[in-house]
Amino acid sequence: MELHATSRPRRRRSLADDIYEQLRRLIVMLELPPGAVLAERELCERFSVSRTPVREAVLKLAEHGLVTIAPQHGTFVSGIDARSVRQAHFLRTNLEIPVVRLLCEQPAVDLAEPRALLVAQKLVNGDLTAFMPLDDQFHQSLFALAGMRELWSVLQGKKAHLDRIRFLQGPQDGKVAALISDHQAILDMIVRRDAEGAETILRRHVAGSVLYMEELLLLRPELFRPVSA
């Protein structure tokens, strides 16, 4: 019998996946702030689903440290985990800088996708809710161009708490415009094949969220998970 190699089919998104993504977005954007109660019955009604996909989604949120399940007490949105933010920043720095340096070393890079995303970012006119997905897509496109798409998936699974800080940081005056300017500068450095310049810009670009978090730890400690947790 002749055997033919076939690629593994991609797993279809389930109801639980969709509910997880929607709840993750609400937590990241602080529409569900730290301490908010996630009642199973209310979630079932909200998403018009049975208990099973809701439970699966909540368990996944718990695995990523976004909710705390307390038996006999309920399920609550977790405080921001400062340690997870620092670890995600470390991971992002040590993945994305080599990616950008690799792009600078290539003789020709098709930057059509990140440039289109840059245009889209400018069109949102500072709307943070619209900007953040475009921001992620921009950086994801760089990983894809370097042939490192799977590494972006690794990072995406680790940066939920970092994303919460990014959303808190966004409303600062001129912050979105500054991020867009950095994106343009990174693309300019890739075109010039200036790896050192690209690294300098990117390192500063990703460091801002951690620096802002250190300020928030003093100014708004109620947003954070206790250090001993």
Wavefront OBJ file of the C-alpha trace (Angstrom):
o trace
v 0.000 0.000 0.000
v 1.397 3.375 -0.984
v 1.464 5.957 1.758
v 1.338 9.672 1.087
v 2.616 12.240 3.544
v -0.063 14.675 4.537
v 0.146 17.756 6.669
v -1.634 17.656 10.004
v -4.946 19.503 9.750
v -5.266 22.641 11.828
v -7.530 22.268 14.815
v -10.793 24.108 14.382
v -11.545 26.805 16.917
v -14.075 25.642 19.457
v -16.720 27.544 21.392
v -14.390 27.411 24.382
v -11.611 29.031 22.320
v -13.921 31.845 21.235
v -15.149 32.466 24.776
v -11.573 32.412 26.069
v -10.473 35.022 23.505
v -13.409 37.300 24.296
v -12.869 37.067 28.045
v -9.116 37.536 27.636
v -9.750 40.730 25.657
v -12.151 42.039 28.319
v -9.607 41.308 31.065
v -6.709 42.860 29.146
v -8.752 45.991 28.432
v -9.841 46.148 32.093
v -13.516 45.955 31.207
v -13.251 43.042 33.627
v -10.921 44.581 36.240
v -8.960 42.767 38.951
v -11.378 41.332 41.489
v -14.339 41.139 39.104
v -16.486 38.055 39.682
v -16.958 35.593 36.818
v -20.237 33.828 37.555
v -20.725 30.703 35.469
v -24.462 31.192 34.989
v -24.021 34.797 33.848
v -21.308 33.779 31.390
v -23.518 31.039 29.956
v -26.286 33.581 29.418
v -23.909 36.175 28.004
v -22.493 33.827 25.379
v -25.670 31.747 24.913
v -23.820 28.486 25.526
v -23.894 25.551 27.913
v -21.649 25.249 30.958
v -19.011 23.037 29.325
v -17.372 25.588 26.964
v -17.554 28.259 29.674
v -15.777 25.982 32.135
v -13.112 25.099 29.556
v -12.520 28.779 28.778
v -12.283 29.712 32.455
v -9.831 26.877 33.139
v -7.635 28.143 30.295
v -7.775 31.668 31.727
v -6.719 30.212 35.080
v -3.799 28.380 33.437
v -2.602 31.730 32.062
v -2.977 33.395 35.448
v -5.800 35.701 34.408
v -8.428 34.349 36.798
v -8.346 32.758 40.231
v -10.680 29.862 40.989
v -11.387 29.752 44.724
v -13.459 26.701 45.746
v -16.512 27.654 47.813
v -15.875 31.333 47.047
v -16.076 31.735 43.276
v -13.985 32.741 40.292
v -12.379 36.171 40.153
v -10.254 38.150 37.714
v -6.684 37.995 39.024
v -4.569 41.014 39.762
v -1.770 41.807 37.328
v 1.213 39.554 37.989
v 4.315 41.769 37.999
v 6.620 38.758 37.778
v 4.795 37.519 34.661
v 5.103 40.982 33.113
v 8.860 41.000 33.666
v 9.207 37.467 32.299
v 7.139 38.292 29.206
v 9.289 41.367 28.611
v 12.433 39.241 28.901
v 11.001 36.696 26.469
v 9.866 39.331 23.985
v 13.209 41.136 24.063
v 15.144 37.930 23.481
v 12.871 36.753 20.662
v 12.025 39.907 18.755
v 15.433 41.587 18.672
v 17.042 38.582 16.902
v 14.050 38.505 14.527
v 14.556 42.140 13.535
v 18.318 41.696 13.233
v 17.698 38.710 10.959
v 15.462 40.842 8.724
v 18.194 43.480 8.545
v 20.631 40.846 7.299
v 18.404 39.720 4.427
v 19.166 41.279 1.022
v 15.506 41.994 0.270
v 12.463 41.916 2.541
v 8.902 42.422 1.334
v 7.581 44.920 3.866
v 4.175 45.348 2.219
v 2.251 43.822 5.131
v 3.874 45.749 8.008
v 3.636 48.945 5.955
v -0.086 48.372 5.371
v -0.538 47.780 9.101
v 1.361 50.984 9.811
v -1.074 52.906 7.604
v -4.005 51.275 9.416
v -2.507 52.278 12.772
v -2.362 55.910 11.705
v -6.005 55.800 10.603
v -7.345 54.784 14.037
v -6.520 58.296 15.237
v -5.229 57.279 18.648
v -8.109 54.901 19.470
v -6.366 52.480 21.828
v -8.934 49.700 21.503
v -8.497 49.721 17.720
v -4.730 50.242 17.874
v -3.705 47.347 20.128
v -4.688 44.513 17.740
v -2.943 46.359 14.894
v 0.122 46.761 17.096
v 0.233 43.007 17.711
v -0.331 42.286 14.013
v 2.582 44.562 13.092
v 5.011 42.705 15.332
v 3.572 39.338 14.291
v 4.221 40.256 10.648
v 7.918 40.765 11.426
v 8.139 37.295 12.964
v 6.378 35.859 9.901
v 8.745 37.618 7.478
v 11.695 36.128 9.344
v 10.159 32.648 9.126
v 9.552 32.631 12.890
v 5.760 32.683 13.031
v 5.626 29.877 15.620
v 7.764 31.921 18.006
v 5.144 34.652 17.951
v 2.604 32.051 19.065
v 4.879 31.164 21.986
v 5.123 34.819 22.959
v 1.386 35.382 22.560
v 0.694 32.657 25.099
v 2.950 34.308 27.682
v 2.174 38.014 27.459
v -1.381 38.419 28.784
v -0.288 40.325 31.896
v 2.093 42.444 29.813
v -0.831 43.293 27.535
v -2.783 44.560 30.554
v 0.038 46.987 31.300
v 0.156 48.048 27.643
v -3.524 48.903 27.763
v -3.112 50.921 30.970
v -0.165 52.734 29.435
v -1.877 53.574 26.150
v -3.998 56.571 27.235
v -0.877 58.587 28.093
v -0.667 61.707 25.939
v 1.074 60.945 22.666
v 1.760 57.287 23.554
v 0.052 55.758 20.507
v 1.712 58.292 18.198
v 5.106 57.456 19.730
v 4.564 53.729 19.182
v 3.609 54.328 15.551
v 6.728 56.458 15.104
v 8.826 53.599 16.493
v 7.203 51.168 14.056
v 8.106 53.447 11.153
v 11.659 53.775 12.423
v 12.040 49.995 12.743
v 10.951 49.528 9.123
v 13.356 52.273 8.039
v 16.217 50.480 9.808
v 15.303 47.194 8.102
v 15.371 48.890 4.693
v 18.778 50.394 5.518
v 19.924 47.003 6.865
v 20.969 48.774 10.045
v 20.725 46.007 12.628
v 22.228 48.076 15.444
v 19.816 50.931 14.840
v 16.843 48.571 14.676
v 17.862 46.888 17.923
v 18.242 50.218 19.720
v 14.769 51.365 18.681
v 13.110 48.037 19.439
v 14.777 47.659 22.834
v 13.469 51.084 23.875
v 10.094 50.333 22.279
v 9.430 47.193 24.335
v 10.994 48.466 27.581
v 8.422 51.197 28.104
v 5.714 48.906 29.449
v 7.909 47.434 32.186
v 9.101 50.878 33.266
v 5.490 52.045 33.417
v 4.545 48.988 35.470
v 7.153 49.849 38.097
v 5.448 53.245 38.483
v 2.011 51.636 38.702
v 3.152 49.292 41.464
v 3.556 52.390 43.628
v 0.623 54.424 42.331
v -2.061 51.732 41.935
v -1.068 48.675 43.965
v -4.693 47.472 44.039
v -4.341 46.420 40.389
v -1.625 43.881 41.186
v -1.479 40.407 42.603
v 0.234 40.281 46.016
v 3.906 39.399 45.692
v 3.465 36.297 47.860
v 0.621 34.944 45.635
l 1 2 3 4 5 6 7 8 9 10 11 12 13 14 15 16 17 18 19 20 21 22 23 24 25 26 27 28 29 30 31 32 33 34 35 36 37 38 39 40 41 42 43 44 45 46 47 48 49 50 51 52 53 54 55 56 57 58 59 60 61 62 63 64 65 66 67 68 69 70 71 72 73 74 75 76 77 78 79 80 81 82 83 84 85 86 87 88 89 90 91 92 93 94 95 96 97 98 99 100 101 102 103 104 105 106 107 108 109 110 111 112 113 114 115 116 117 118 119 120 121 122 123 124 125 126 127 128 129 130 131 132 133 134 135 136 137 138 139 140 141 142 143 144 145 146 147 148 149 150 151 152 153 154 155 156 157 158 159 160 161 162 163 164 165 166 167 168 169 170 171 172 173 174 175 176 177 178 179 180 181 182 183 184 185 186 187 188 189 190 191 192 193 194 195 196 197 198 199 200 201 202 203 204 205 206 207 208 209 210 211 212 213 214 215 216 217 218 219 220 221 222 223 224 225 226 227 228 229
